[in-house]
Amino acid sequence: GRKAIVRPIANTDMRDVAATFRQGDFSYRIPAAQGRYRVKLTFVEPDQDIGARVFDVAANGRSVLSSYDIHARAGGVLTAVSESFDVTSENGSIILQFSPTKGQALVSAIEIVPQG
């Protein structure tokens, strides 16, 4: 399920979006017409130290983030950080897989925008 952060979050003008998150070992299958898309993932580490939460993200089976540590990348807890990448829709969908290597994977927001 989704959880929420009640304290202020730095580095975002979309506090309410960044405040909610899903964690664990999970995936999303997002319906998308054939074509190229820009995917933007937003992360906020609620409380874990550097190295306590490390995970991989794959899009349609292709690695897009490897050994990702939100706290290390954002420079602290309760600070939003975003990562973007391009992906091509396959078989009418985009599959995003979040796989933990230490602790639980986490994502706060997913934005998908058609390219071209």
C-alpha positions, 0 to 999 in steps of 0.5 A: 500500500501507499504511505505518506510523509507528514513533515515538509519535503525539500526540493519539490513544488509538488509536496503532496505528490512527493509525500506519498510513496509505495515501498517493497518489491513491486511493479507497475504495468502502465497502459501506453500506445506504441511509441516513445515516452519520457518517464520521470520517477520522483523519490523521497527517503522518509527515514533511512540512512545512506546504504539502508535502502538500495534498489534497482529499477527496470523499464520493460526489462531494461535496467534504468537505475542500478543500486539506487540509494535515494538518501545518497542521491538526494543528499538527505532524508525528506528531500525530493530527487527525480530521475528521467529516462526514455522508454518505448511502449511494448505490447501496449504497456510500459512495465516498471519493476522496482527490485530491492537489493537492501531494504525496500524499494520506494517510489513517490511519483511516476510521470509518463509523457509521450515523446514526439 
